[in-house]
Amino acid sequence: MRSFIEQNQHPADITNQSIIVDDARVIFDEFDEDQIEKASLPSPLVTKKHHQQLTQANNYAPLHTSPFKNQNFTNLVSSSHVLFATDEWFARAENLVKDSDPTFDPELYCDQGKVMDGWESRRRREAGHDWCVIAAPHKGDVYGIELDTAFFTGNQAPRVSIEVTNCSSVEKEEEEWKFTWMPYAVLRMAQGGGIQGTGMSVQQVEKAAAACTQFKWTEILPMTELLPGYEETRMHYFNIPEHVRRDAKGFTHVRVNYYPDGGVARMRLWGHPVDEVVSSEHETQTESSIPVSAEPYHYPELSCEMNGGEGLECSNKHYGISSNLIRQSYGKDMGDGWETARHPDRSPVLIKDPKTNLVDSPLSDWAVLKLGMGGCNASGISRIILDTKHFKGNFPESVKIEACDADLENVSDDTVCAATPERNDGRVTWFNLLNRSRMGPDREHVFDRDSCALVNTDKKLTHIRVSIYPDGGLSRVRVYGQPAREYIPSA
């Protein structure tokens, strides 16, 4: 038997280490981030291993970090729906796309056998192979694939392939092109997903397969061998070649094929959602499918924690804290942001100001952030991005940002947080940076220097004060500009 890595030899000149697993020679490739960038698919991106006895996978998070984690990618199959699966005898297909990391209880059994946290089909005794179809929550632009076989050590799917297609149609309602085209999908969703201990009949599989033929499928991962789910071998990473990514862009559905059967704990497709962009009159317009914050920019993100940014204080911490706003990655959910409680003093009936078209209310919550790299020098701020990702029914109605220059030896961060725009203490003077601007749900709001909402862009600043009206949640606040000094991380 040829191992996964032997079949897909990595092009880089690297050192191989071998151990014996079930009479199969498994190669562990050692390479760094630069070599990951050079990888061509379907080469596996396997993190650094050591020559040692294989051990059981850890419960929850794997030891090694995904190479896709810090690239501002989104898991495109998070919150997806499984429409069809040929067999779910040991574990249902919904487990494959769970956001949580897989777990294992060695003592837990059920009527079907060992309880496994993944999608596992029975040992196939009929012609064909097992497969499932998943409806993604958004159209997607996929850059990378992550497969985890944790705890599937003698029962992992020996080979898999992954295909995607775009089922959307302007002539059909979303419910029709997203769900009801697949036989049995409506019943499956009505009963809360697949049922463990069941499998589809030959006739049902044939009917579902025929429904799939009405679409053109793009193979993003050809048939590829998987390693068993020990801690040292569980994680499998794949880059998507550019020409494949172009063909797959805008996909709405995913088909996962097992050859012929078995189990996989988790699948994550890393990339960017492809959505129509709807911007307010003051925002910088963009039609890019890639979030603006993921694109290269000529100035650093001064607010980011990786550049020394800090979340200092906020008026309300009911559902989150200000330090969440400065994380480099995208928010994984609403808990990974700053959200306040509903303001108890809000008006019984909201009234809009006819001049601004914003709610006529002074009620707000605030958060103070300290910029990294010494803040922005006198050339001023170049761009601000406010991200309401995941905040779909609880985003702020509007946001205002003020700034100050506290680059003085006798001005502490506590002094900055205590000073308010209405009550400056002489050492801290807040000035407008972003006029109060309307927000929308679950997206990035981009304000460039030429935006009429961004003001005082020629002033030096070290801190910002983000005010949300009247309450709600933000996922990230990204502030860009010419740094006052270089940031050197502490050892």
N, C-alpha and C positions, 0 to 999 in steps of 0.2 A: 504494500500500500504506500503510495506516495503522499507525503504530508502536504497540508495546505500551503505552507510557505515554499516547499520545494517545487510545487507545481506553478507557483506565482512568484518566481524569484525576484527579489527586490534588486533594482538596477544598481544601487549604490554599492560601493566597495566596503563591506562591513564584515564584522567578525561573527561567525556562527558558533553557537554552543548547542550541544545535543544531549538529550536524555531519552530513555526508553519508556514509552507508555503503551501498554497493551500490544507489544511487539511492533509498534509503529514508530518510526524515527521522526521525532518532532524537532524542528529547527527553531531556535529562538534568535531573532534578529535584533541586534542592538544598533539603534541610530538615534540621532537627536532631531531637534525641530527643523534644522536645515535640510536634513535628509528627508524628513516628512514632506517638505515643500517640493522635493524633487520626485516624489513618488508618482508613478503612473499607474492608472488602474488597469486591471483589477488587482494591483499589488496591495497586500495588507499592510496597514500601518500598525505594527506591533510594538508596544512600549518595551522599555529595557527590562530584560529578565536576568536572573542569575541561575547558575548551574546548581540546582538543588532538587530535592524531592518535591513532587507536586503535592500541594495542600488543598484542602477543601476551601471553596470560595468563601469570602467574608459575607456575613449578612449585611444587607444594605449596600453602601457605596463600595465600589472596587478600590483597590489600593492605588492603582495608577490613574492619572488624570487624562481625560479624553483630549486629543489634540484639537478638537473642535470647540472646546468649552469656552475659551477666552477670545473667540473670534466674532463675538456679537451675532451669533447664529441663533435661530429659533428651532426648536424641535417641531417640525411640520406635521407630525402625526399626534402631537399632544391634543387631547380632547377630540379625537377622531371617533368614528363609528365603524365597527366591523359589520359588513353587510352579509357576508357569506363565509362559511368555513366548511370544508369537506368532512372534517372529523374533529371532535373535541372530547374524545373519550377520557383522557387523563387530565386535561386542563383546557379551559376555553380560550379562544383567540383574543378576547379583550385584554388578557394579561400581557400580551405582546406589546401593547402600546400604552401601558400604564406609565405615569410619570415617575412613580416611586421606584427605587432600586429593588431588585428581587430579594426575597428572604427564603429561608429554609428551616423546617423543623423536622429533624430526623425521626421523631416519634409520631408524626402526624400521618395517618392513613385514612382512607375512605373506602367506599364500596368498590371503586374502580382501581384502587391500589394506592401508591404513594402520592401524596398531595404535592404538586409542583407549582411554583409561581412562574408561569410562562404559558405559552401555547404548546400543548403536546398532544399529538394524535396517537392512536393505537398502532400496533405493529401491523402494517398493511398486508392483507392476504388476497387482495383483488388487484386487477390491472389498474395502472395509472399511478398518480402521486397525489399528495395532499397539497392544498392551496387555500388561501383565503383572500378576500377583497375588502379593502378598508377605504372608507370615505374620509378624506382629510377635511379639517374645518375651514381651510382657506386654499385658494390656489397657491402653488408653491414653486420656488426656484431652489432646487436642491444642490448642495455643494458636497455633502459628505454623508456616509452611512456608518452607523454604529450598531453592531450586533453583540449581544451579551448572552453567552450560553451558561451562565452561572448555575451550578448544581446539576446541570445535565451532563453527567460524566460518562455514562454508558448508554444514554438514551437521547443524546443531542441529534438534531437533524444532521446527517453526514454531509449534505450539500444543500445549498439554497440558491435561489435567484430571485431578483426583485424587478418588477415592471411597474410603470406608471402610465396613466392616460388622462386626457382632459375630456370629461364627459359633459361639460357645460354646454348649454344651448340657449340662445336668445329667444328661441321659439317655444321654450318650455319653462314652466315654473321651476324654481330651485329645488323644491321637494321632489319633483319628477326626475330631473337629471341627476340629482345627487343620491337619491335613495330608491325610488320605486321602480327604476329600470331593472334592478336586480331581483329576481324571484326570491320570495321568502324573506326579503330584507325588512319589510314593514312588520311582519309577525315577530321577527327576531328582536327588533327594537322595542316593540310593544311589551315583550316579556322581559325586557331589561338586559338583553344580550344573549349570548349563547348559553347552552345548558350543558354542564359537564356530564360526561357519560353518554353522550349522544353522537350520532354521525348521520350524514345525509345518505340517502339511497343512491344507487347508480343512476336512476332516472332523474333524481333531483340534481345531482352533480352535472349531468349532461345538459339539463335545462339552464343551469346557471352558467356553464361554460359557453353555451350558445349565445346567451345574452352578452357575454364579454366580447364576442366577435364583432359586434357592431361598432367597436371603437378600435383605434390604432394604438397599440401599446408600445412603449419605448423601454427597452431593457437597460436599467441603470446599474445592475449588477448581474453579470452572466453567472451560469452555474459555477459555484465556488464551494470548496470544502471548508468545513468549520472544525475548529479544535474543541475538545471537551471542556466542560465548565469548571475546571480547577481555577484557583485564584491566579495562577501564573499564565493561564491560557484562555481565560473566559472572554476577554475583550477582543473584538475584531473591528478594525477601522478601515474605511475605504474612501479615497477621494473620487469625485466624479469628474471625468475628463470634460474639457470645455465643450467639445462637439456634442457629447451626450447631454450635458446640462442644457445646451440650447434647445435640443429636441424635446427635452422633458419639461422645459419651463412652462409654467401655468398648469401643471398637472392637478387633478382633483381627486384621483383615486389611485390606490396602490394595490398591487397583487404580489403576495409573498408565496413563493413555491418551495415546498420541502421535497427533496429527492432522496428516498421516496416518502419518508415519514419521520417521526421523531419530535423533538422539542427545541425551542429557543426561548430564553427568558425574556429578553427585551429587544426591541428594534427602535432606533431613533434615526430620523432623517433630518439632517442639519442643513439649514439654509435660511431663506427669507420668504415671507409671505408675499404674494403678488396680489395687490389690492388696488382698486381705484382710489386715487388721492383726492380728497375733498378738503380744500383749504379755506380759511377765512380771508377776508379782504386784506388783512395786514400781514399775512404770512407770505414767505417766499414760496412760489409755486414750483412743484416738481412732479414729474410723472415716472420717476424711476421706481422699479420694482424693489430695488435694494434700499433699505432704510438709509436715510441721509447720514446718520451717525456711523454707519458701517463703511462709508466711502472715505477714501483718503482726503485729508484736509491739510491746508498749508500751515495752520496754527494748531498747537496742542489743546487738548481738552483740560483746561485749568482746574475745573471743578472735580475731576476724576480722582478717586482715592489712589490710583496708581501713580499720579503725578503730585501727590501730597495734599490733595483736597481733604477737607474734614467737614463732617456734619456736626455742628456745635450744639444747637438747641432748637426747640420748636415749641409752639404754644399748646399742642395737643398731641399725645402719643397713644391715643386709644387703639389704633390699629397698625401703627408702624412708627419708625423713628427717622429722623432727618438723615442719618448716615446711610440709609438705604438709597437715598437720592443720588449719591455720588459713585455708586458701583459701576465698574466698567461694563459688565455684561448686561444683557437685557433682563428685565424682571421676569422671574419664572412664574409668578402669580401675583395676586393683589397683596399678599403678605410680604412680598419682596419690594415694598415701596413705602411711601409715607402717606397714610390715610388718617384723617381725623374723624371724630364722632360728628354726627349731625348737630349743627349749632342749635342749642336749646332756645335761643331767643329769636330765631328766624320768624319772619312775618307769617301770619296765618294765610295770607293771600299775597303772592309775589306780584310786584308791579315793575314793569320795565321803564327805564329812562328813555323817552322818545328820541333824545339826542344821541345817546351812545348805543342804544338797543341792548344794554346790559341791565341786569336786575338792579333796581334802585335800592341798594342796601349797603351800609358801611361794614356789615359783619364780615369777619375774615379770620383765618388762622395763618400763622407764619412759621417759617423755618429760616434759620441763619446758617449759611455755609461759608466756610473759609476756603478761598482759592489756593491751590498749590502753586509751586514754582514762584513764590513771592507775589502772586497775583498778576495783574495785567499792568504793563508799563503805560506810559503816557500816550502810546499810539492807540490805546483803547480796545474795547471788546469788538470782535469781528462777527461772532454768531452766537445765538442761544437756541438750544433745542429743548423743548418741554415735551416729555413723553408720558402719555396717559395709558400706556399699554396695560391691558387687562381691566382697566377701569372703564366699564361700559355703561353702568347705571349709577356710578358714584364719582365721576370725574368732576373737577371744579367747574363752576359756570364760567369763571374767568380767573386770570392770574396777573399779578403785577410784581415786578422785580425792582428793588432799589439796591443801591450799592454805596460803599464808603471806602475811603482810603485810611486804614488804621496802621500804616507802616511806621509806627513810632514806638520807641522803646517803652514808654510809660502807658501804652494802651494795650490792655490785655483782651483776650477773647471774651472774658466775662463782661468786660466793660462794653464791648461791641454788642453783645447779646442783650445787655440791659438797656442800651440806648434805643429809643424808638424814633421814627420819623417825626412824631409830634413833640418828642421831648429829647432833643439832642443835648449832650452835656458839655459841648464846647470842644471836646477832643474827637468826638465821633459825629460826623454830619452825613446823613443819608441823602442821596439824590436819586432821582428816577433813572432807571436804566431801560426798563421795558414797561411801556404804558399798559394799563389794564386791558387785557386782550382775551377774547373769547376762546374757550377750549372745546374740544370735541372728544368723543370716546375712542379709546384703544388705538392711538396713533401718535406719531411724532408731529409736533408743531414747530416749524423752523422759522426763525427770525434772523435774517442776515442784516448786515450793517445798512444796506439800502432800504430796509423795511421802515415804513413810517412809524411803526410802533417802537422801534429801538432808538433810544435817544442818549445823549451824553456819551457818545461812543469815542470821544477823544480824551477821556479822563482816566487817570490812574485809579486802580481800585484793588482792594485786598479781600473784601467780604461782600456777600450779597444777601439780601433779605427777600425771600420768596413769600408773597402773600397770596393765598387762595381764597376766592369769594364764592359762596359764604363758607364753604367747607368742602370736603371730598378728598380725593387721592391723586397723587402723582407717582409715577414709577421712577423716572430719572429726570435730573436737571443737568444739562450739559452746556458749559460755558467755554467758549473758545476765544483766544486772543494771543497777542505777543507777550510771552512771559517776562516778568521783571528780572528773574534770575533762573539759573539751571537748578533743577531738582535732583538731589542726590539721595536715594533711598538709604535709610539706616540699615546697618548690617544685621 
